[in-house]
Amino acid sequence: MPRRGAVRQSVLARELGQAPRSVTQSVEAMEREGLVERAADPDDGRSKLVRTTSEGADALVAGTAAGERVLREVFGAMGREQLADLEQLLDALQAGLPSAARDL
């Protein structure tokens, strides 16, 4: 994941497809854990900027690696043909979802 620096909470909410209040609650929890820092946006005092701390970056790397291990364990036993079939089924399921659900 490329490092972006600080990002406005409102942008984060939009990119995650989440309600701003939900993102605020999550960011507050991560801030208490020392994973992110928040500061006032110098260009807009009503907005907050969120930046990952070094502890947060380490947690992200560890979480990504753990997720990749789980995916290898779950899908590693499947052959190429089975994975292609699964991809087709997932595409068909996604196509059948209402547009709002596809963006989750």
C-alpha positions as CSV (number, residue, x, y, z in Angstrom):
1,M,0.0,0.0,0.0
2,P,1.5,3.3,-1.0
3,R,2.2,5.8,1.8
4,R,-0.1,8.8,1.3
5,G,0.7,10.9,4.4
6,A,-2.1,12.7,6.1
7,V,-5.6,12.3,4.7
8,R,-8.8,14.1,5.7
9,Q,-11.3,12.0,7.6
10,S,-14.0,12.9,5.2
11,V,-11.9,11.6,2.3
12,L,-11.2,8.5,4.2
13,A,-14.9,7.9,4.8
14,R,-15.7,8.4,1.2
15,E,-13.0,6.1,0.0
16,L,-14.0,3.4,2.4
17,G,-17.7,3.9,1.6
18,Q,-18.5,4.4,5.2
19,A,-20.5,7.0,7.1
20,P,-18.3,9.8,8.4
21,R,-19.4,9.1,12.0
22,S,-18.4,5.4,11.7
23,V,-15.0,6.4,10.4
24,T,-14.6,9.0,13.2
25,Q,-15.3,6.3,15.8
26,S,-12.8,3.9,14.2
27,V,-10.2,6.6,14.0
28,E,-10.7,7.6,17.6
29,A,-10.2,4.0,18.7
30,M,-7.0,3.7,16.6
31,E,-5.8,7.0,18.0
32,R,-6.2,5.6,21.5
33,E,-4.2,2.6,20.5
34,G,-1.4,4.8,19.1
35,L,-1.9,3.6,15.5
36,V,-2.9,7.0,14.1
37,E,-2.6,10.7,14.9
38,R,-5.1,13.4,14.2
39,A,-4.6,17.1,13.7
40,A,-6.6,20.0,12.5
41,D,-6.4,20.6,8.8
42,P,-4.6,23.9,8.3
43,D,-6.6,24.6,5.2
44,D,-10.0,23.9,6.8
45,G,-10.3,24.1,10.6
46,R,-13.5,22.1,10.6
47,S,-11.6,19.1,9.2
48,K,-9.3,16.6,10.8
49,L,-6.2,15.1,9.1
50,V,-5.3,11.5,10.0
51,R,-1.8,10.2,9.7
52,T,-0.5,6.7,10.5
53,T,2.1,6.4,13.2
54,S,5.1,4.2,13.0
55,E,3.3,1.7,15.2
56,G,0.3,1.9,12.9
57,A,2.4,1.3,9.9
58,D,4.0,-1.8,11.6
59,A,0.5,-3.1,12.5
60,L,-0.6,-2.6,8.8
61,V,2.3,-4.5,7.5
62,A,1.7,-7.3,10.0
63,G,-2.0,-7.4,9.3
64,T,-1.4,-7.5,5.6
65,A,1.0,-10.4,5.9
66,A,-1.4,-12.3,8.1
67,G,-4.2,-11.8,5.6
68,E,-2.0,-13.0,2.8
69,R,-1.2,-16.2,4.8
70,V,-4.8,-16.8,5.5
71,L,-5.7,-16.4,1.8
72,R,-2.9,-18.8,0.8
73,E,-4.2,-21.3,3.3
74,V,-7.8,-21.0,2.2
75,F,-7.2,-20.9,-1.6
76,G,-3.8,-22.6,-1.9
77,A,-5.3,-26.1,-2.2
78,M,-7.4,-25.0,-5.1
79,G,-6.2,-25.6,-8.6
80,R,-6.1,-22.9,-11.3
81,E,-9.4,-24.2,-12.9
82,Q,-11.2,-24.1,-9.5
83,L,-10.0,-20.6,-8.9
84,A,-11.2,-19.5,-12.3
85,D,-14.6,-21.1,-11.6
86,L,-14.7,-19.3,-8.2
87,E,-13.9,-16.0,-9.8
88,Q,-16.8,-16.5,-12.4
89,L,-19.2,-17.3,-9.6
90,L,-18.1,-14.3,-7.5
91,D,-18.5,-12.0,-10.6
92,A,-22.0,-13.4,-11.2
93,L,-22.9,-12.8,-7.6
94,Q,-21.6,-9.2,-7.7
95,A,-23.4,-8.5,-10.9
96,G,-26.7,-9.5,-9.2
97,L,-26.2,-7.2,-6.3
98,P,-27.8,-3.8,-6.1
99,S,-25.3,-1.1,-7.1
100,A,-25.0,0.2,-3.5
101,A,-24.0,-3.2,-2.2
102,R,-21.4,-3.7,-5.0
103,D,-19.4,-0.7,-3.6
104,L,-18.9,-2.3,-0.1
